C-alpha cells in the first residue's frame, strides 16, 4: 500500500515525544541542576543518605519477592483450572482472575477492612479466641507482599493458562512414548514450553510491583520503598532530591526491563500450536470433593474483599465499634453521595477526566500505531517506543516528570504551567494510558492481513473509507478493550493523582484517602464499590476482546 | 487500434534486488492472460503493479491508451481476487459483494439487484445473508470473484485464485472460474505457478523467470515450441541431451561406440548459429520411444526406474554415451514396454512434439530430466 505522508507521522511522533519523552528528559536535566547551574549536589545528597539506598534496595527485593509469591500461587492454580475437570471449574476459573480488576487502592482498603487491626477477619479471630489485642497488625513488608501476591498472581494465572491451552498434546504424548513419567514430562517438556508465558508474567509482576504505590503507602509506615520515598521528598519540598530519586527509579525499571528481555531472548519463543491436551477428569469422589472444596474456599477468599467493601459501604458512620458484625445497615452513605454535592464532586471529576484522557489515548494510540505499522525505519520504531515507554516507567516517575516540566512557563521550550489547572491530571492519565490503547492496537494492526485493505482499495475505497469501514471495525474488540482498561485505570488512579491533584479536581482516590483520614469508612467503601464495579465491567469487556 | 491493456517496460526493485526488469506485455480486450512462473519470478509483483499496490520504478501501464500509474488503486477500477480471498470477516457475503458499489451512483434497489446477479453468476444465489466464516473455502473463492466483478471493473486480476483449495476441489472450481470469466467477457490477468491452471484458464500464457519475460503465447506454443531452455523445462517434463549442431540443422549426439543424428526444431537463439556449436536437444517423454538395445539411430541405456502414472508409464533411462557420464532421459511408453534393469534403445518417436534445440548452457556436463512445473500427460 502506498505510504502516508511522512508529515503526519512526524507530527504524531513530535506530539508523543513532547508529552512522553520530554518530561523524562527535563527531570534528568533538573536533577542535575538544569541550565541555571549544573550541579551534582542533589545526586550527592542522594548518594550520602543511607535511607535512599535502603529504599532502592527494598523496591528491588519487594518486587523480586512479589514475582516469586505470585508465581507460587498463580502457576499451580493455572494447572488446576486448565488441566483438571471438576464441578464448578469454569465459574471458579473466571473468579480466580477477578483480583486484577480491582484498582490497587481499592484492593488495599478492602484488605484494611478485612485484615486490618479493626478489620472484619481480625475481629472474628479476636472474638473467637477471646484475645485482648487484635491478633496481628497489617503493616510492613509482609502486608505489602500479601497485597501484591493477591493482586498479581493473576498475571501468572492468566498467562500460564493461556500457554497451557496452546500446548500441543502431541508433544506430551511424544514424551510419554519416549518413556518419560509425569514429573519428567512436567520439568523437561511442559515448563520449558511455558517459558515465554512465565517470563512475560514475571516481567509484568516485577514492573507492577516496582511501580506499586498504594500498598506501600497505606501499609508501609516507616518502611519506605522508592515510590513512597519520592512522594515523601516531594511533600517535604526537597524537589531536587525527589528528581534524583525519580531518575534512579526510572533507571531501576529500565534495568529490570532489560534484564527480563535478555532472559526472554536466550531462547526463541516457539510458536507451538496444536490440539490442547485433554483435561484430566478427577474420577475418585474424594479428589473431586477435594478440588471442589479447595476451589470454593479459594473463591471465597478472593471474593471476600469485594464482599467486605459492599458491607462496609452499608455501615453508617460510627455505628460499628466492637461488634464482629455491624449492628446497623443502611443506605445513608449511598444517599449521601447523591444528596451532598461535595461527595459527588470527586466522582464527577474522575469520570470526566477519565473520559477525556481515554478518548485522547485511544485516538493518539491509534494514530501512532497506524502510522508506525504502515511504515518502516526510525520513525516507526520511535512511534512504537514512545507509546510503550509509559508501560516500563513507574507512574510516580511520570507524575514527578510532568510536575517538573509543566510547573514553569517557558513557552519557547514547550513548557507551560499546567500544575494547578484541571488539565494536568487528564494529561497524566493520557500518558499512562497510551501503552494500554496503543500497544494492543499496534499488535492488532500487525496481525491484520494487508490484503484486506488492498481488497478495499481495489473496490474503490479511498484512505478514509478503508480506515472506517475495514480497519476500525476489525480492530473494534482491541480498541474497546484498550479503552476499557485505560478508562478504569484513570478512574481509579491514585499513583499520579496524589502528586498532581488540586482540590477542585480531586479524583475519587484522593477522596477515599480523606474519608479514611476522617474515619468515614462507609464513604470510602462507597467509592471503593463504585471503582470495583467499573473495574469488573472493564474486565469483562477486556475478556471479550481477548476471546475474539 | 492499440491493445486494451499494455504493460510497457515495468521495472521494480526491492531493497536493491531487481524483481521485474522492463516487463512488456499486451492484453487484448476480453482476453485472459496467465502469468506463469516459479516463486520469485516477479509475476506477483507484476500483478500488484497492475493493481496499483506497488509503484514501478520505471515503465508505464496503459489501459485504452490512458496511463494509470499515477492513479491509486481505488481509482483504477480494476477488480482483484486475492490468494486468500481477503473477504471482510466483519461483513456478510452480501455486504462484501456490495462493498465496491458504494459511490457508484446506484440506488439501493439497484445495488441489491447487482449483488444478487453477481452471486447468481458464481452459483451462490441466496447467500447474501450468510456470514463469511460460515461458508466453505470454495464458496469463499466464488464470493471473492463475485465481489471483484460486482462493480463492473475494467480489468480482472486473479492472484493464485485456486492455490488455497483442496486438490479435489481445484479442478471443478477452475472450470467454474473459467466459465464465469467467459460469461462476463472481462479482460483478465491471472497469476499462477501451476502450469495446468495457466493452460486451462489462459488464452495466452506469459512465462516469467527472474523478473524477465521468457515467452508469451498460446499453451501449444509454449509446450511445442518453447522459446528458451527455461520454458522448455518449466512447462511440462523434458530431458536434455548435449550434442553438436550440424550444418543441416541436425544434432550429433554421442552414443556408445560412435554417435547418432537426431533432428529437432531450432530455438530462436540458434538463428544463424555455426555448425559445430555445442547445443542441447530437449525432448518430451512422449516424443521418445523404446526399442531393443542396439536399434539403428538409437541411444543405448539401462532402465533405472519405471513409474506408472495411469495415462502413461514413464521410464527413466541412463544412457551409455562412451566415456562420458551418461545422461538420464525420460521416455513415455506402454505399461509393459520394459522393466527396471533392462537394456534398451531410445529413439525419437512418431508422436509428440519434435525435439527442440537450444544453445548449450553447460557444454561439459550432461543434462538430465527436468521435472519442474506440474506434471503433464498431454
Interface residues (C-beta under 8 A of the other chain):
Chain A: X1 X2 X449 X451 X452 X454 X455 X456 X457 X458 X459 X460 X461 X462 X465 X469 X470 X473 X474
Chain B: X51 X52 X53 X55 X72 X73 X74 X75 X76 X77 X78 X79 X80 X82 X83 X84 X86 X87 X88 X89 X90 X99 X100 X102 X103 X104 X147 X148 X151 X157
